């Protein structure tokens, strides 16, 4: 305030008329730069909160533990799995708090996978080359899986018109707050690929011979207007990548058979990713009573106890679904794969097939994400490394950006190191060479910090014998190997998994530090 007074006095001494106007916290002003009202430049995207939230159920759900065809009270059950115990506690409102930053946020930055983009909306990330590679490999993995299962890839828009009755009704049933645009049309950014898949099949001619018909889309991106306080790292975002498959089935028996096949797929993704999933089976009371034997048999397929929620009535488009969740370092679930039985959308979106009697029928639809969002898969992988005490943290070898690193001790060993790298790379293995001036001890430490699965040091002995002492991160062992043996070891670990080339300069000294 004194500075303002001094400025006022100084200006008055110059013969100027000076006025001071009170301006405080209760004052506000807005600056806007408006284009022509019909110009495309005036389009903005805003997030709009649904005016009415769905009311809580009057009657609470019934919770049980499913094991070997029997049911148990969750509060009295003797838990063998600590992760299942934490999941049950969380679902019953007795588990870990959602507060606190999970460890994966620090790891995703340290490993140069991704980070928050402060120039965007919250819950939007920027991806560095290593993180982009991991995302792409996961997308390839799911693509191969669903195509082998008979799904047909499609691509559909990200904007949908809420003036369309079917889209508006389905969005309301979904219950998540949506991004909407401030244009003449009431447009919404998609929260999943449902609308697009339903429109594609709704405009197609189907007969009972075509069913089950499966379509698949990798939504890059889907959008959900999560609350600001809930957005964190890779676990909960406003823009995310969702592998989304929809299966159109003739009747409930066919839907249940297809459901089991997709449950098997979801379980296998946990094996391939080395992520421990716990499962929650959810069904309405009517569905459970009618299909109890099938649900028990499906639970047995999973091969481990799971949580069962029986809802008193249906309030969503699904009558039954199964959710798989990893448990983070802080004891909270990370929702991953899901399979859902949709008994509404076939009729709502006018999807029909002609049955054996040439009568039109609405199909039952399965929604399936074999892994859950790609971001949550990476979240689960990173959280898993924080939980595994006594083990060297690492990604699955097929997802590791650099699978082999060669460390020449001196400059005279560099040519040999590059020749070895050429041989390894020719076998579709991501290999790099630390050609920096650092001492070999520091090179080893740097490779360890980057979680490199195989580290090969090249000195005079290695050049003379073509035999290498390889540090294997997974076991912590140092193993003598030839080049062919090293290649065979990596190929065995990555068999059946997708491959992409190294997206960085092979020579480590030439790389950008994105941190």
C-alpha positions, 0 to 999 in steps of 0.5 A: 500500500505504501508503494502505491501511495509513493507512486501517487505522490510522485505522479502528482509532482509531475502535474498529472491527475492521479486517482486510486481506486479500491480493488480487492478480493471481492472484485473480479473481471473477465478478459475474453477474445471472441471470434465470429459466432459461426467460426470454427475457431470459437469452439470450446470443449468443456466438462459438464457435470450431470445435473442429477446423480443416480440415487443410492439403492434403498436396499444394500447389496449382499456380499459373499466370498465364492470358493470351490462352489461354496459361499462364505461371509466375507467378515468371517472368511479366513483369507489366504490372499492378502490382496483379496482381503484388501479388496474386500475391505475396500469394497465394504468401505473398510479399506485403505483411504484414497488419499496419498500419492501412489508410488507409480507416479514417482516411478513413471517419471524416473523411468521417463515413461510419462508425466503430467502435462500442465498445459492441458487439463488435469488427467492428461499425460504426455508420453515419452518414447519409452512410455509410448513404446510400452503403450504400443506393445500393450495395444499390439498384445490386446489386438492379437488376442482379440483377433485370435478370438474372432473380433473384427477391428473397427474405428469410430468417432470420439464425439456423439450427439446427445440429441440422439435418444439412444445415446443420451439414455445409455450415457445416463445409465453409465453414470459417469460425468462426461465432457461436453462441447459448447456448440449448437449441438449437445455433443459429448466426448465418448467414455468408451467405444460403446456408441460407435460399436452399436451404431456400426452393428445397428446399421448392419444386416445380421442373421443368427449365423453371424452370431456371436459377432465381435467388434473391437476398437482401441479408443485413443482416447476415451474421456471421463470428467473425473473429479479433480481430487480423484485424478492421480497418475496413471490410475485415474485420468480424464483422457485414457486409452481403452481396448474395447470389445463388444460381442453380439450374442443370439441369446443368454446361453450363447452369451454365457458361453462367450462370457466364459471364453472372455473370462479366460482371456482376462485371466491370461492377461494377468499371467502374461503381464505378471499381475495378480488380479483379484475378482469381483463377480456382480449380478442382480438378485434375479440373475443370480437366482436363475444362473447360480450354477453357471456363476459358481462354475465360472468362479471355479474357472478362475481357480481362486476365491473371489468376491460376489456382490448381489444387487437387489435390482438392476440399475445399469445396462448390465445384469451381470459382470466380472471385474478384475483388479490389481491392488496397489502399494497402498492397498487400494484396487486398480480396476483392470479387465472386465466382462459385462452382460448388457441386456438393454442396448440391443433394443435401445440402439435398434440392433437386430438379427434375423433368427432361424424362423426369420423373425427379428430379435435383439442380441444380448451384448457383452462388453469386454476390456481384456486388460482395462485401460492401457494406462491402468495396466502400466499403473499395475505393473509399476505398483507391483514393482513397489510391492515386491520386496527382495526382488529387483523391480522390472517390467516384463521383458517383452515390455522393457524398452531396452532388453539388452544393454552392452557396456564396452569397458573402453573405446577400443571395445566399442566396435566389437560392442556395436557388432554384437548389438547388430547381431542381437538386434537382427533377432528382433531384440531391443539392444543398446550400447552405453558408449559414454565416457563413464567408468564401467561401474557407473554404466552398470549402475545406470543400466540397473536404474533403468531396469535393463533385463540383461547387461553385458560387459565387453572387455579384452577377455570377451573380445578374445573368447566371444563369451560374456558374463551376463547380469540377469536382472530377474534372478540377480545371477551372473551367467556366462553366455555366448551371443547365441545363448543370450539371444535364445534366453531373451527369445524364450522370455518373450515368446508369443509376445509382440515386438517393436523396435527400439524407439531411441538412439542405440548409443546411450550417449546420444539420447535426450534426458527427458527428465 
